[in-house]
Amino acid sequence: MPGLAATVGGPGAWVLKCRSPLSLARYLLYDVNPPEGFNLRRDVYIRVASLLKTLLKTEEWVLVLPPWGRLYHWQSPDIHQVRIPWSDFFDLPSLNRNIPVIEYEQFIAESGGPFIDQVYVLQSYAEGWKEGTWEEKIDARPCLDPPLYSQDKHEYYRGWFWGYEETRGLNVSCLSVQGSASVIAPVLLGNTSARSVMLDRAENLLHDHYGGKEYWDTRRSMVFAKHLRAVGDEFRSKYLNSTNEADRIPFQEDWTKMKVELGSSLGGPYLGVHLRRKDFIWGHREDVPSLDGAVRTIRSLMQTHQLHKVFVATDAVREEYEELKKLLPEMLRFEPTWEELELYKDGGVAIIDQWVCAHARCLVAEGASVASQKVLLSPGADGQGWWQSAHTHWGAGGVSTFSFRIHEEREILGLDPRTTYNRFCGDREELCEQPTHWRVAY
């Protein structure tokens, strides 16, 4: 019977030779708390991918990619931004070199309709985590909050389901969970025979192995869609005198064959800047600079690295952007036409910004200080970091996940860490410590 063909091994072991609705594979779906942003959702994908790898040791499973849409930071008017497939933003063949994945609409076609057999809503424990011995656990519990699902006259469950109004859940129940992603594997393997299982509020699962080889295999597999990389590369070439050859960046389409010595890549002759404003200012007044302070930092780095061009990715409102342009008239920014915005969408424009920043000779970005990160990384009783739990709320304002994702991209591309881990500091911030360096594990 045709299905998933795989060999046990490292990245690239999964080969999607042939898939059929008759395949014996089970389907894992997931969703995330609606307010969470694009880059935090990318992190949740890494956690769920780790769970899928655990499941694959026992049974045939495939991950159904949750369509994108209705995110807080995607505020462009008159642009249809729901039911967006992953292929609009990421390269699916690259994802499939790590784990077997399919788009949601392919799931509907294969499984016989828009029905999900079992929905588990993940939640914390009502009693919370008590000081003492760390314990990973999962239990069926009454729902702490009313689930965002309602039964119709046919007793099917209706919900958001990524904007697919025709989708129905057959069963909905709540699970209290405390632990890493694979803690739920025994439930999926032994407590339910449902062929399709959805984990709602999947951000409640922590990383199995944060920063290890498995984490980085999945992170490296998240290659941006080729058409977005092409737009970013064209912008680099046209406005920033930057190409992979000139910048000594040995990029390969197959991420499994790309292992770059850290510091061997030079980067383009420009400064990359991520300057976050809006909600980031509201939550971090102490360690976010004024525009004058940001420009002082930018000019200092340009002088240090002898750079004459600066690329800025920012969510500043128009008034702030105009003020920034006056203070920094040489700044460049990717500004899509309406047609380009409709095609790439806000998520695609953010990826283009990240791609250009990732190739810069030097980067300065928003992010938490080392002191903040030490709090986030404090270990539990078993040595498991509680960083992931705080990481879950980055979208609400903490560390900028946008900046963090650029840091990771630059690590993968082999740029010198000394040119990557630079952050803006608040005008009155006395101790301006810099971000933690996370190395790629191959």
Disulfide bonds with the S-S distance in Angstrom:
Cys143-Cys174 1.92
Cys425-Cys432 1.27
